Amino acid sequence: MGKDIRIKFAKRVKALRLKRKWTQEELAEYADLAYRHVQRLESTKNPPPAKIDTIEKFAQAFKISPAKLLDFK
């Protein structure tokens, strides 16, 4: 993932989380991820690349498809 797409992904995940009024800790629990990992992935300064498995876990937590999660429109 290039830096631009990583930032778009970070903003998308954060927006979906806030829409559901979840904390980062709650999202981490629902997605079966470490809280610090969620925190880093939501960072817009220098987010790490998200692996396919992580994208799928987020999509399952939000109850949307991975394609919808990656729809940055």
CHARMM-style PDB file with segment names, atoms N, HN, CA, C and O in Angstrom:
ATOM      1  N   MET     1       0.846  -1.190   0.000  1.00  0.00      PROA
ATOM      2  CA  MET     1       0.000   0.000   0.000  1.00  0.00      PROA
ATOM      3  C   MET     1       0.881   1.239   0.000  1.00  0.00      PROA
ATOM      4  O   MET     1       1.804   1.351   0.807  1.00  0.00      PROA
ATOM      5  N   GLY     2       0.598   2.165  -0.902  1.00  0.00      PROA
ATOM      6  HN  GLY     2      -0.152   2.073  -1.558  1.00  0.00      PROA
ATOM      7  CA  GLY     2       1.297   3.438  -0.893  1.00  0.00      PROA
ATOM      8  C   GLY     2       0.802   4.289   0.263  1.00  0.00      PROA
ATOM      9  O   GLY     2      -0.257   4.027   0.834  1.00  0.00      PROA
ATOM     10  N   LYS     3       1.573   5.303   0.600  1.00  0.00      PROA
ATOM     11  HN  LYS     3       2.433   5.515   0.137  1.00  0.00      PROA
ATOM     12  CA  LYS     3       1.218   6.133   1.761  1.00  0.00      PROA
ATOM     13  C   LYS     3      -0.151   6.793   1.592  1.00  0.00      PROA
ATOM     14  O   LYS     3      -0.919   6.860   2.552  1.00  0.00      PROA
ATOM     15  N   ASP     4      -0.469   7.282   0.389  1.00  0.00      PROA
ATOM     16  HN  ASP     4       0.155   7.228  -0.390  1.00  0.00      PROA
ATOM     17  CA  ASP     4      -1.766   7.933   0.168  1.00  0.00      PROA
ATOM     18  C   ASP     4      -2.929   6.993   0.448  1.00  0.00      PROA
ATOM     19  O   ASP     4      -3.899   7.373   1.103  1.00  0.00      PROA
ATOM     20  N   ILE     5      -2.830   5.771  -0.046  1.00  0.00      PROA
ATOM     21  HN  ILE     5      -2.042   5.462  -0.578  1.00  0.00      PROA
ATOM     22  CA  ILE     5      -3.916   4.821   0.165  1.00  0.00      PROA
ATOM     23  C   ILE     5      -3.975   4.383   1.633  1.00  0.00      PROA
ATOM     24  O   ILE     5      -5.056   4.106   2.152  1.00  0.00      PROA
ATOM     25  N   ARG     6      -2.837   4.322   2.291  1.00  0.00      PROA
ATOM     26  HN  ARG     6      -1.959   4.548   1.870  1.00  0.00      PROA
ATOM     27  CA  ARG     6      -2.833   3.970   3.724  1.00  0.00      PROA
ATOM     28  C   ARG     6      -3.538   5.048   4.536  1.00  0.00      PROA
ATOM     29  O   ARG     6      -4.243   4.740   5.496  1.00  0.00      PROA
ATOM     30  N   ILE     7      -3.354   6.305   4.159  1.00  0.00      PROA
ATOM     31  HN  ILE     7      -2.781   6.556   3.379  1.00  0.00      PROA
ATOM     32  CA  ILE     7      -4.021   7.403   4.867  1.00  0.00      PROA
ATOM     33  C   ILE     7      -5.523   7.357   4.593  1.00  0.00      PROA
ATOM     34  O   ILE     7      -6.324   7.573   5.502  1.00  0.00      PROA
ATOM     35  N   LYS     8      -5.911   7.076   3.345  1.00  0.00      PROA
ATOM     36  HN  LYS     8      -5.260   6.900   2.606  1.00  0.00      PROA
ATOM     37  CA  LYS     8      -7.337   6.941   3.027  1.00  0.00      PROA
ATOM     38  C   LYS     8      -7.952   5.800   3.827  1.00  0.00      PROA
ATOM     39  O   LYS     8      -9.067   5.917   4.334  1.00  0.00      PROA
ATOM     40  N   PHE     9      -7.213   4.689   3.937  1.00  0.00      PROA
ATOM     41  HN  PHE     9      -6.307   4.594   3.524  1.00  0.00      PROA
ATOM     42  CA  PHE     9      -7.699   3.541   4.705  1.00  0.00      PROA
ATOM     43  C   PHE     9      -7.848   3.921   6.178  1.00  0.00      PROA
ATOM     44  O   PHE     9      -8.848   3.573   6.807  1.00  0.00      PROA
ATOM     45  N   ALA    10      -6.877   4.623   6.725  1.00  0.00      PROA
ATOM     46  HN  ALA    10      -6.066   4.906   6.214  1.00  0.00      PROA
ATOM     47  CA  ALA    10      -6.935   5.059   8.125  1.00  0.00      PROA
ATOM     48  C   ALA    10      -8.161   5.921   8.371  1.00  0.00      PROA
ATOM     49  O   ALA    10      -8.868   5.734   9.361  1.00  0.00      PROA
ATOM     50  N   LYS    11      -8.411   6.856   7.481  1.00  0.00      PROA
ATOM     51  HN  LYS    11      -7.837   7.008   6.677  1.00  0.00      PROA
ATOM     52  CA  LYS    11      -9.574   7.745   7.629  1.00  0.00      PROA
ATOM     53  C   LYS    11     -10.882   6.974   7.492  1.00  0.00      PROA
ATOM     54  O   LYS    11     -11.847   7.255   8.203  1.00  0.00      PROA
ATOM     55  N   ARG    12     -10.919   6.006   6.582  1.00  0.00      PROA
ATOM     56  HN  ARG    12     -10.135   5.777   6.005  1.00  0.00      PROA
ATOM     57  CA  ARG    12     -12.128   5.194   6.366  1.00  0.00      PROA
ATOM     58  C   ARG    12     -12.440   4.357   7.604  1.00  0.00      PROA
ATOM     59  O   ARG    12     -13.585   4.311   8.053  1.00  0.00      PROA
ATOM     60  N   VAL    13     -11.434   3.705   8.148  1.00  0.00      PROA
ATOM     61  HN  VAL    13     -10.504   3.743   7.784  1.00  0.00      PROA
ATOM     62  CA  VAL    13     -11.637   2.882   9.341  1.00  0.00      PROA
ATOM     63  C   VAL    13     -12.114   3.758  10.504  1.00  0.00      PROA
ATOM     64  O   VAL    13     -13.053   3.397  11.213  1.00  0.00      PROA
ATOM     65  N   LYS    14     -11.475   4.887  10.691  1.00  0.00      PROA
ATOM     66  HN  LYS    14     -10.711   5.180  10.115  1.00  0.00      PROA
ATOM     67  CA  LYS    14     -11.856   5.780  11.789  1.00  0.00      PROA
ATOM     68  C   LYS    14     -13.280   6.284  11.607  1.00  0.00      PROA
ATOM     69  O   LYS    14     -14.045   6.325  12.571  1.00  0.00      PROA
ATOM     70  N   ALA    15     -13.651   6.668  10.390  1.00  0.00      PROA
ATOM     71  HN  ALA    15     -13.030   6.635   9.607  1.00  0.00      PROA
ATOM     72  CA  ALA    15     -15.006   7.163  10.128  1.00  0.00      PROA
ATOM     73  C   ALA    15     -16.048   6.093  10.417  1.00  0.00      PROA
ATOM     74  O   ALA    15     -17.081   6.375  11.026  1.00  0.00      PROA
ATOM     75  N   LEU    16     -15.779   4.864   9.979  1.00  0.00      PROA
ATOM     76  HN  LEU    16     -14.940   4.636   9.485  1.00  0.00      PROA
ATOM     77  CA  LEU    16     -16.723   3.772  10.241  1.00  0.00      PROA
ATOM     78  C   LEU    16     -16.826   3.475  11.737  1.00  0.00      PROA
ATOM     79  O   LEU    16     -17.908   3.190  12.252  1.00  0.00      PROA
ATOM     80  N   ARG    17     -15.696   3.545  12.420  1.00  0.00      PROA
ATOM     81  HN  ARG    17     -14.818   3.776  12.002  1.00  0.00      PROA
ATOM     82  CA  ARG    17     -15.689   3.300  13.870  1.00  0.00      PROA
ATOM     83  C   ARG    17     -16.492   4.376  14.597  1.00  0.00      PROA
ATOM     84  O   ARG    17     -17.311   4.068  15.463  1.00  0.00      PROA
ATOM     85  N   LEU    18     -16.257   5.629  14.245  1.00  0.00      PROA
ATOM     86  HN  LEU    18     -15.592   5.880  13.542  1.00  0.00      PROA
ATOM     87  CA  LEU    18     -16.954   6.728  14.909  1.00  0.00      PROA
ATOM     88  C   LEU    18     -18.449   6.717  14.589  1.00  0.00      PROA
ATOM     89  O   LEU    18     -19.266   7.081  15.435  1.00  0.00      PROA
ATOM     90  N   LYS    19     -18.808   6.304  13.380  1.00  0.00      PROA
ATOM     91  HN  LYS    19     -18.145   6.009  12.692  1.00  0.00      PROA
ATOM     92  CA  LYS    19     -20.226   6.194  12.995  1.00  0.00      PROA
ATOM     93  C   LYS    19     -20.954   5.224  13.923  1.00  0.00      PROA
ATOM     94  O   LYS    19     -22.130   5.409  14.235  1.00  0.00      PROA
ATOM     95  N   ARG    20     -20.243   4.196  14.353  1.00  0.00      PROA
ATOM     96  HN  ARG    20     -19.288   4.046  14.099  1.00  0.00      PROA
ATOM     97  CA  ARG    20     -20.831   3.199  15.255  1.00  0.00      PROA
ATOM     98  C   ARG    20     -20.637   3.560  16.731  1.00  0.00      PROA
ATOM     99  O   ARG    20     -21.104   2.855  17.625  1.00  0.00      PROA
ATOM    100  N   LYS    21     -19.939   4.670  16.961  1.00  0.00      PROA
ATOM    101  HN  LYS    21     -19.559   5.243  16.235  1.00  0.00      PROA
ATOM    102  CA  LYS    21     -19.662   5.158  18.316  1.00  0.00      PROA
ATOM    103  C   LYS    21     -18.858   4.145  19.129  1.00  0.00      PROA
ATOM    104  O   LYS    21     -19.094   3.948  20.321  1.00  0.00      PROA
ATOM    105  N   TRP    22     -17.892   3.502  18.445  1.00  0.00      PROA
ATOM    106  HN  TRP    22     -17.699   3.662  17.477  1.00  0.00      PROA
ATOM    107  CA  TRP    22     -17.004   2.549  19.089  1.00  0.00      PROA
ATOM    108  C   TRP    22     -15.703   3.242  19.447  1.00  0.00      PROA
ATOM    109  O   TRP    22     -15.269   4.175  18.771  1.00  0.00      PROA
ATOM    110  N   THR    23     -15.092   2.771  20.515  1.00  0.00      PROA
ATOM    111  HN  THR    23     -15.444   2.013  21.064  1.00  0.00      PROA
ATOM    112  CA  THR    23     -13.736   3.203  20.834  1.00  0.00      PROA
ATOM    113  C   THR    23     -12.772   2.341  20.023  1.00  0.00      PROA
ATOM    114  O   THR    23     -13.168   1.334  19.437  1.00  0.00      PROA
ATOM    115  N   GLN    24     -11.516   2.743  19.996  1.00  0.00      PROA
ATOM    116  HN  GLN    24     -11.194   3.561  20.473  1.00  0.00      PROA
ATOM    117  CA  GLN    24     -10.510   1.905  19.329  1.00  0.00      PROA
ATOM    118  C   GLN    24     -10.401   0.557  20.025  1.00  0.00      PROA
ATOM    119  O   GLN    24     -10.185  -0.468  19.377  1.00  0.00      PROA
ATOM    120  N   GLU    25     -10.549   0.560  21.333  1.00  0.00      PROA
ATOM    121  HN  GLU    25     -10.724   1.392  21.859  1.00  0.00      PROA
ATOM    122  CA  GLU    25     -10.486  -0.694  22.089  1.00  0.00      PROA
ATOM    123  C   GLU    25     -11.622  -1.625  21.683  1.00  0.00      PROA
ATOM    124  O   GLU    25     -11.415  -2.829  21.529  1.00  0.00      PROA
ATOM    125  N   GLU    26     -12.822  -1.073  21.509  1.00  0.00      PROA
ATOM    126  HN  GLU    26     -12.990  -0.095  21.634  1.00  0.00      PROA
ATOM    127  CA  GLU    26     -13.964  -1.904  21.108  1.00  0.00      PROA
ATOM    128  C   GLU    26     -13.747  -2.461  19.709  1.00  0.00      PROA
ATOM    129  O   GLU    26     -13.989  -3.644  19.470  1.00  0.00      PROA
ATOM    130  N   LEU    27     -13.292  -1.624  18.782  1.00  0.00      PROA
ATOM    131  HN  LEU    27     -13.095  -0.663  18.975  1.00  0.00      PROA
ATOM    132  CA  LEU    27     -13.029  -2.106  17.432  1.00  0.00      PROA
ATOM    133  C   LEU    27     -11.978  -3.214  17.458  1.00  0.00      PROA
ATOM    134  O   LEU    27     -12.123  -4.225  16.771  1.00  0.00      PROA
ATOM    135  N   ALA    28     -10.946  -3.030  18.229  1.00  0.00      PROA
ATOM    136  HN  ALA    28     -10.828  -2.209  18.787  1.00  0.00      PROA
ATOM    137  CA  ALA    28      -9.900  -4.055  18.336  1.00  0.00      PROA
ATOM    138  C   ALA    28     -10.496  -5.376  18.819  1.00  0.00      PROA
ATOM    139  O   ALA    28     -10.151  -6.443  18.312  1.00  0.00      PROA
ATOM    140  N   GLU    29     -11.384  -5.297  19.794  1.00  0.00      PROA
ATOM    141  HN  GLU    29     -11.664  -4.430  20.206  1.00  0.00      PROA
ATOM    142  CA  GLU    29     -12.015  -6.514  20.321  1.00  0.00      PROA
ATOM    143  C   GLU    29     -12.904  -7.162  19.260  1.00  0.00      PROA
ATOM    144  O   GLU    29     -12.828  -8.372  19.047  1.00  0.00      PROA
ATOM    145  N   TYR    30     -13.748  -6.366  18.593  1.00  0.00      PROA
ATOM    146  HN  TYR    30     -13.810  -5.383  18.767  1.00  0.00      PROA
ATOM    147  CA  TYR    30     -14.654  -6.905  17.573  1.00  0.00      PROA
ATOM    148  C   TYR    30     -13.896  -7.492  16.388  1.00  0.00      PROA
ATOM    149  O   TYR    30     -14.341  -8.469  15.786  1.00  0.00      PROA
ATOM    150  N   ALA    31     -12.756  -6.902  16.052  1.00  0.00      PROA
ATOM    151  HN  ALA    31     -12.393  -6.108  16.541  1.00  0.00      PROA
ATOM    152  CA  ALA    31     -11.967  -7.361  14.904  1.00  0.00      PROA
ATOM    153  C   ALA    31     -10.906  -8.389  15.292  1.00  0.00      PROA
ATOM    154  O   ALA    31     -10.191  -8.904  14.431  1.00  0.00      PROA
ATOM    155  N   ASP    32     -10.807  -8.682  16.570  1.00  0.00      PROA
ATOM    156  HN  ASP    32     -11.387  -8.263  17.269  1.00  0.00      PROA
ATOM    157  CA  ASP    32      -9.811  -9.636  17.069  1.00  0.00      PROA
ATOM    158  C   ASP    32      -8.391  -9.195  16.691  1.00  0.00      PROA
ATOM    159  O   ASP    32      -7.582  -9.967  16.175  1.00  0.00      PROA
ATOM    160  N   LEU    33      -8.131  -7.900  16.977  1.00  0.00      PROA
ATOM    161  HN  LEU    33      -8.788  -7.272  17.395  1.00  0.00      PROA
ATOM    162  CA  LEU    33      -6.822  -7.315  16.728  1.00  0.00      PROA
ATOM    163  C   LEU    33      -6.320  -6.654  18.009  1.00  0.00      PROA
ATOM    164  O   LEU    33      -7.108  -6.357  18.907  1.00  0.00      PROA
ATOM    165  N   ALA    34      -5.039  -6.428  18.092  1.00  0.00      PROA
ATOM    166  HN  ALA    34      -4.399  -6.669  17.362  1.00  0.00      PROA
ATOM    167  CA  ALA    34      -4.474  -5.721  19.237  1.00  0.00      PROA
ATOM    168  C   ALA    34      -4.867  -4.248  19.159  1.00  0.00      PROA
ATOM    169  O   ALA    34      -4.884  -3.656  18.080  1.00  0.00      PROA
ATOM    170  N   TYR    35      -5.181  -3.670  20.306  1.00  0.00      PROA
ATOM    171  HN  TYR    35      -5.168  -4.151  21.183  1.00  0.00      PROA
ATOM    172  CA  TYR    35      -5.573  -2.264  20.377  1.00  0.00      PROA
ATOM    173  C   TYR    35      -4.511  -1.366  19.745  1.00  0.00      PROA
ATOM    174  O   TYR    35      -4.848  -0.468  18.974  1.00  0.00      PROA
ATOM    175  N   ARG    36      -3.245  -1.592  20.056  1.00  0.00      PROA
ATOM    176  HN  ARG    36      -2.971  -2.321  20.682  1.00  0.00      PROA
ATOM    177  CA  ARG    36      -2.160  -0.760  19.516  1.00  0.00      PROA
ATOM    178  C   ARG    36      -2.093  -0.850  17.982  1.00  0.00      PROA
ATOM    179  O   ARG    36      -1.748   0.122  17.309  1.00  0.00      PROA
ATOM    180  N   HSD    37      -2.428  -2.023  17.446  1.00  0.00      PROA
ATOM    181  HN  HSD    37      -2.708  -2.813  17.993  1.00  0.00      PROA
ATOM    182  CA  HSD    37      -2.427  -2.185  15.989  1.00  0.00      PROA
ATOM    183  C   HSD    37      -3.530  -1.326  15.365  1.00  0.00      PROA
ATOM    184  O   HSD    37      -3.303  -0.658  14.356  1.00  0.00      PROA
ATOM    185  N   VAL    38      -4.707  -1.344  15.957  1.00  0.00      PROA
ATOM    186  HN  VAL    38      -4.891  -1.886  16.777  1.00  0.00      PROA
ATOM    187  CA  VAL    38      -5.811  -0.505  15.480  1.00  0.00      PROA
ATOM    188  C   VAL    38      -5.405   0.964  15.575  1.00  0.00      PROA
ATOM    189  O   VAL    38      -5.645   1.747  14.656  1.00  0.00      PROA
ATOM    190  N   GLN    39      -4.797   1.319  16.681  1.00  0.00      PROA
ATOM    191  HN  GLN    39      -4.602   0.683  17.427  1.00  0.00      PROA
ATOM    192  CA  GLN    39      -4.363   2.699  16.894  1.00  0.00      PROA
ATOM    193  C   GLN    39      -3.381   3.132  15.799  1.00  0.00      PROA
ATOM    194  O   GLN    39      -3.501   4.230  15.255  1.00  0.00      PROA
ATOM    195  N   ARG    40      -2.425   2.280  15.484  1.00  0.00      PROA
ATOM    196  HN  ARG    40      -2.328   1.389  15.926  1.00  0.00      PROA
ATOM    197  CA  ARG    40      -1.436   2.611  14.445  1.00  0.00      PROA
ATOM    198  C   ARG    40      -2.085   2.692  13.061  1.00  0.00      PROA
ATOM    199  O   ARG    40      -1.757   3.569  12.262  1.00  0.00      PROA
ATOM    200  N   LEU    41      -3.015   1.757  12.787  1.00  0.00      PROA
ATOM    201  HN  LEU    41      -3.281   1.044  13.436  1.00  0.00      PROA
ATOM    202  CA  LEU    41      -3.664   1.749  11.475  1.00  0.00      PROA
ATOM    203  C   LEU    41      -4.550   2.969  11.261  1.00  0.00      PROA
ATOM    204  O   LEU    41      -4.761   3.380  10.120  1.00  0.00      PROA
ATOM    205  N   GLU    42      -5.070   3.552  12.327  1.00  0.00      PROA
ATOM    206  HN  GLU    42      -4.899   3.218  13.254  1.00  0.00      PROA
ATOM    207  CA  GLU    42      -5.897   4.754  12.219  1.00  0.00      PROA
ATOM    208  C   GLU    42      -5.069   6.033  12.173  1.00  0.00      PROA
ATOM    209  O   GLU    42      -5.605   7.111  11.914  1.00  0.00      PROA
ATOM    210  N   SER    43      -3.788   5.922  12.418  1.00  0.00      PROA
ATOM    211  HN  SER    43      -3.353   5.047  12.629  1.00  0.00      PROA
ATOM    212  CA  SER    43      -2.918   7.095  12.409  1.00  0.00      PROA
ATOM    213  C   SER    43      -2.818   7.662  10.998  1.00  0.00      PROA
ATOM    214  O   SER    43      -2.655   6.913  10.034  1.00  0.00      PROA
ATOM    215  N   THR    44      -2.915   8.974  10.876  1.00  0.00      PROA
ATOM    216  HN  THR    44      -3.047   9.583  11.658  1.00  0.00      PROA
ATOM    217  CA  THR    44      -2.777   9.589   9.554  1.00  0.00      PROA
ATOM    218  C   THR    44      -1.382  10.162   9.338  1.00  0.00      PROA
ATOM    219  O   THR    44      -1.092  10.715   8.277  1.00  0.00      PROA
ATOM    220  N   LYS    45      -0.520  10.033  10.338  1.00  0.00      PROA
ATOM    221  HN  LYS    45      -0.754   9.584  11.200  1.00  0.00      PROA
ATOM    222  CA  LYS    45       0.859  10.523  10.179  1.00  0.00      PROA
ATOM    223  C   LYS    45       1.678   9.559   9.339  1.00  0.00      PROA
ATOM    224  O   LYS    45       2.244   9.953   8.319  1.00  0.00      PROA
ATOM    225  N   ASN    46       1.747   8.322   9.748  1.00  0.00      PROA
ATOM    226  HN  ASN    46       1.288   8.002  10.576  1.00  0.00      PROA
ATOM    227  CA  ASN    46       2.504   7.320   9.003  1.00  0.00      PROA
ATOM    228  C   ASN    46       1.941   5.929   9.299  1.00  0.00      PROA
ATOM    229  O   ASN    46       2.589   5.118   9.961  1.00  0.00      PROA
ATOM    230  N   PRO    47       0.722   5.658   8.799  1.00  0.00      PROA
ATOM    231  CA  PRO    47       0.119   4.354   9.101  1.00  0.00      PROA
ATOM    232  C   PRO    47       0.877   3.218   8.414  1.00  0.00      PROA
ATOM    233  O   PRO    47       1.394   3.387   7.309  1.00  0.00      PROA
ATOM    234  N   PRO    48       0.937   2.070   9.069  1.00  0.00      PROA
ATOM    235  CA  PRO    48       1.587   0.913   8.436  1.00  0.00      PROA
ATOM    236  C   PRO    48       0.664   0.332   7.365  1.00  0.00      PROA
ATOM    237  O   PRO    48      -0.534   0.613   7.366  1.00  0.00      PROA
ATOM    238  N   PRO    49       1.201  -0.464   6.467  1.00  0.00      PROA
ATOM    239  CA  PRO    49       0.338  -1.124   5.490  1.00  0.00      PROA
ATOM    240  C   PRO    49      -0.573  -2.124   6.194  1.00  0.00      PROA
ATOM    241  O   PRO    49      -0.163  -2.790   7.144  1.00  0.00      PROA
ATOM    242  N   ALA    50      -1.805  -2.222   5.721  1.00  0.00      PROA
ATOM    243  HN  ALA    50      -2.138  -1.680   4.949  1.00  0.00      PROA
ATOM    244  CA  ALA    50      -2.754  -3.190   6.279  1.00  0.00      PROA
ATOM    245  C   ALA    50      -2.669  -4.474   5.467  1.00  0.00      PROA
ATOM    246  O   ALA    50      -2.708  -4.442   4.237  1.00  0.00      PROA
ATOM    247  N   LYS    51      -2.555  -5.583   6.146  1.00  0.00      PROA
ATOM    248  HN  LYS    51      -2.524  -5.609   7.146  1.00  0.00      PROA
ATOM    249  CA  LYS    51      -2.509  -6.876   5.475  1.00  0.00      PROA
ATOM    250  C   LYS    51      -3.925  -7.297   5.091  1.00  0.00      PROA
ATOM    251  O   LYS    51      -4.902  -6.811   5.660  1.00  0.00      PROA
ATOM    252  N   ILE    52      -4.023  -8.187   4.138  1.00  0.00      PROA
ATOM    253  HN  ILE    52      -3.229  -8.582   3.676  1.00  0.00      PROA
ATOM    254  CA  ILE    52      -5.316  -8.687   3.666  1.00  0.00      PROA
ATOM    255  C   ILE    52      -6.135  -9.238   4.838  1.00  0.00      PROA
ATOM    256  O   ILE    52      -7.333  -8.969   4.933  1.00  0.00      PROA
ATOM    257  N   ASP    53      -5.502 -10.002   5.723  1.00  0.00      PROA
ATOM    258  HN  ASP    53      -4.530 -10.221   5.645  1.00  0.00      PROA
ATOM    259  CA  ASP    53      -6.213 -10.576   6.863  1.00  0.00      PROA
ATOM    260  C   ASP    53      -6.791  -9.483   7.756  1.00  0.00      PROA
ATOM    261  O   ASP    53      -7.898  -9.626   8.276  1.00  0.00      PROA
ATOM    262  N   THR    54      -6.056  -8.404   7.934  1.00  0.00      PROA
ATOM    263  HN  THR    54      -5.158  -8.288   7.511  1.00  0.00      PROA
ATOM    264  CA  THR    54      -6.511  -7.301   8.769  1.00  0.00      PROA
ATOM    265  C   THR    54      -7.695  -6.603   8.119  1.00  0.00      PROA
ATOM    266  O   THR    54      -8.657  -6.246   8.799  1.00  0.00      PROA
ATOM    267  N   ILE    55      -7.632  -6.409   6.820  1.00  0.00      PROA
ATOM    268  HN  ILE    55      -6.851  -6.699   6.267  1.00  0.00      PROA
ATOM    269  CA  ILE    55      -8.741  -5.791   6.098  1.00  0.00      PROA
ATOM    270  C   ILE    55      -9.997  -6.647   6.253  1.00  0.00      PROA
ATOM    271  O   ILE    55     -11.088  -6.121   6.473  1.00  0.00      PROA
ATOM    272  N   GLU    56      -9.843  -7.951   6.139  1.00  0.00      PROA
ATOM    273  HN  GLU    56      -8.957  -8.378   5.960  1.00  0.00      PROA
ATOM    274  CA  GLU    56     -10.985  -8.850   6.291  1.00  0.00      PROA
ATOM    275  C   GLU    56     -11.546  -8.796   7.711  1.00  0.00      PROA
ATOM    276  O   GLU    56     -12.763  -8.819   7.892  1.00  0.00      PROA
ATOM    277  N   LYS    57     -10.681  -8.724   8.714  1.00  0.00      PROA
ATOM    278  HN  LYS    57      -9.692  -8.705   8.567  1.00  0.00      PROA
ATOM    279  CA  LYS    57     -11.149  -8.649  10.100  1.00  0.00      PROA
ATOM    280  C   LYS    57     -11.923  -7.355  10.354  1.00  0.00      PROA
ATOM    281  O   LYS    57     -12.948  -7.362  11.036  1.00  0.00      PROA
ATOM    282  N   PHE    58     -11.426  -6.245   9.801  1.00  0.00      PROA
ATOM    283  HN  PHE    58     -10.594  -6.239   9.247  1.00  0.00      PROA
ATOM    284  CA  PHE    58     -12.163  -4.986   9.926  1.00  0.00      PROA
ATOM    285  C   PHE    58     -13.517  -5.093   9.233  1.00  0.00      PROA
ATOM    286  O   PHE    58     -14.536  -4.695   9.797  1.00  0.00      PROA
ATOM    287  N   ALA    59     -13.533  -5.625   8.025  1.00  0.00      PROA
ATOM    288  HN  ALA    59     -12.705  -5.949   7.567  1.00  0.00      PROA
ATOM    289  CA  ALA    59     -14.787  -5.755   7.273  1.00  0.00      PROA
ATOM    290  C   ALA    59     -15.798  -6.597   8.046  1.00  0.00      PROA
ATOM    291  O   ALA    59     -16.977  -6.249   8.112  1.00  0.00      PROA
ATOM    292  N   GLN    60     -15.341  -7.700   8.629  1.00  0.00      PROA
ATOM    293  HN  GLN    60     -14.383  -7.983   8.576  1.00  0.00      PROA
ATOM    294  CA  GLN    60     -16.245  -8.546   9.418  1.00  0.00      PROA
ATOM    295  C   GLN    60     -16.762  -7.802  10.640  1.00  0.00      PROA
ATOM    296  O   GLN    60     -17.941  -7.909  10.976  1.00  0.00      PROA
ATOM    297  N   ALA    61     -15.901  -7.058  11.301  1.00  0.00      PROA
ATOM    298  HN  ALA    61     -14.943  -6.972  11.028  1.00  0.00      PROA
ATOM    299  CA  ALA    61     -16.321  -6.301  12.489  1.00  0.00      PROA
ATOM    300  C   ALA    61     -17.382  -5.264  12.117  1.00  0.00      PROA
ATOM    301  O   ALA    61     -18.342  -5.059  12.860  1.00  0.00      PROA
ATOM    302  N   PHE    62     -17.206  -4.614  10.969  1.00  0.00      PROA
ATOM    303  HN  PHE    62     -16.426  -4.780  10.366  1.00  0.00      PROA
ATOM    304  CA  PHE    62     -18.162  -3.593  10.520  1.00  0.00      PROA
ATOM    305  C   PHE    62     -19.360  -4.207   9.788  1.00  0.00      PROA
ATOM    306  O   PHE    62     -20.308  -3.501   9.442  1.00  0.00      PROA
ATOM    307  N   LYS    63     -19.314  -5.520   9.553  1.00  0.00      PROA
ATOM    308  HN  LYS    63     -18.545  -6.093   9.834  1.00  0.00      PROA
ATOM    309  CA  LYS    63     -20.360  -6.235   8.831  1.00  0.00      PROA
ATOM    310  C   LYS    63     -20.576  -5.664   7.420  1.00  0.00      PROA
ATOM    311  O   LYS    63     -21.702  -5.428   6.982  1.00  0.00      PROA
ATOM    312  N   ILE    64     -19.457  -5.457   6.740  1.00  0.00      PROA
ATOM    313  HN  ILE    64     -18.543  -5.649   7.096  1.00  0.00      PROA
ATOM    314  CA  ILE    64     -19.466  -5.016   5.351  1.00  0.00      PROA
ATOM    315  C   ILE    64     -18.451  -5.859   4.587  1.00  0.00      PROA
ATOM    316  O   ILE    64     -17.644  -6.569   5.187  1.00  0.00      PROA
ATOM    317  N   SER    65     -18.497  -5.776   3.279  1.00  0.00      PROA
ATOM    318  HN  SER    65     -19.153  -5.199   2.791  1.00  0.00      PROA
ATOM    319  CA  SER    65     -17.531  -6.532   2.481  1.00  0.00      PROA
ATOM    320  C   SER    65     -16.180  -5.805   2.481  1.00  0.00      PROA
ATOM    321  O   SER    65     -16.125  -4.593   2.687  1.00  0.00      PROA
ATOM    322  N   PRO    66     -15.104  -6.545   2.250  1.00  0.00      PROA
ATOM    323  CA  PRO    66     -13.798  -5.887   2.132  1.00  0.00      PROA
ATOM    324  C   PRO    66     -13.804  -4.825   1.026  1.00  0.00      PROA
ATOM    325  O   PRO    66     -13.165  -3.782   1.170  1.00  0.00      PROA
ATOM    326  N   ALA    67     -14.514  -5.080  -0.068  1.00  0.00      PROA
ATOM    327  HN  ALA    67     -15.033  -5.927  -0.185  1.00  0.00      PROA
ATOM    328  CA  ALA    67     -14.585  -4.106  -1.160  1.00  0.00      PROA
ATOM    329  C   ALA    67     -15.246  -2.811  -0.681  1.00  0.00      PROA
ATOM    330  O   ALA    67     -14.796  -1.717  -1.024  1.00  0.00      PROA
ATOM    331  N   LYS    68     -16.295  -2.936   0.096  1.00  0.00      PROA
ATOM    332  HN  LYS    68     -16.661  -3.824   0.374  1.00  0.00      PROA
ATOM    333  CA  LYS    68     -16.971  -1.736   0.625  1.00  0.00      PROA
ATOM    334  C   LYS    68     -16.058  -0.987   1.605  1.00  0.00      PROA
ATOM    335  O   LYS    68     -16.054   0.244   1.636  1.00  0.00      PROA
ATOM    336  N   LEU    69     -15.295  -1.728   2.395  1.00  0.00      PROA
ATOM    337  HN  LEU    69     -15.299  -2.728   2.369  1.00  0.00      PROA
ATOM    338  CA  LEU    69     -14.351  -1.114   3.319  1.00  0.00      PROA
ATOM    339  C   LEU    69     -13.303  -0.309   2.548  1.00  0.00      PROA
ATOM    340  O   LEU    69     -12.861   0.741   3.015  1.00  0.00      PROA
ATOM    341  N   LEU    70     -12.913  -0.787   1.394  1.00  0.00      PROA
ATOM    342  HN  LEU    70     -13.272  -1.639   1.015  1.00  0.00      PROA
ATOM    343  CA  LEU    70     -11.883  -0.120   0.602  1.00  0.00      PROA
ATOM    344  C   LEU    70     -12.456   0.876  -0.413  1.00  0.00      PROA
ATOM    345  O   LEU    70     -11.730   1.382  -1.269  1.00  0.00      PROA
ATOM    346  N   ASP    71     -13.750   1.151  -0.315  1.00  0.00      PROA
ATOM    347  HN  ASP    71     -14.340   0.739   0.380  1.00  0.00      PROA
ATOM    348  CA  ASP    71     -14.390   2.138  -1.189  1.00  0.00      PROA
ATOM    349  C   ASP    71     -14.175   3.519  -0.574  1.00  0.00      PROA
ATOM    350  O   ASP    71     -14.875   3.901   0.364  1.00  0.00      PROA
ATOM    351  N   PHE    72     -13.221   4.255  -1.094  1.00  0.00      PROA
ATOM    352  HN  PHE    72     -12.652   3.945  -1.856  1.00  0.00      PROA
ATOM    353  CA  PHE    72     -12.818   5.530  -0.499  1.00  0.00      PROA
ATOM    354  C   PHE    72     -13.555   6.738  -1.104  1.00  0.00      PROA
ATOM    355  O   PHE    72     -13.124   7.875  -0.913  1.00  0.00      PROA
ATOM    356  N   LYS    73     -14.633   6.510  -1.813  1.00  0.00      PROA
ATOM    357  HN  LYS    73     -14.983   5.586  -1.969  1.00  0.00      PROA
ATOM    358  CA  LYS    73     -15.375   7.617  -2.445  1.00  0.00      PROA
ATOM    359  C   LYS    73     -16.102   8.455  -1.429  1.00  0.00      PROA
ATOM    360  OT1 LYS    73     -16.772   9.422  -1.792  1.00  0.00      PROA
TER     361      LYS     73
END
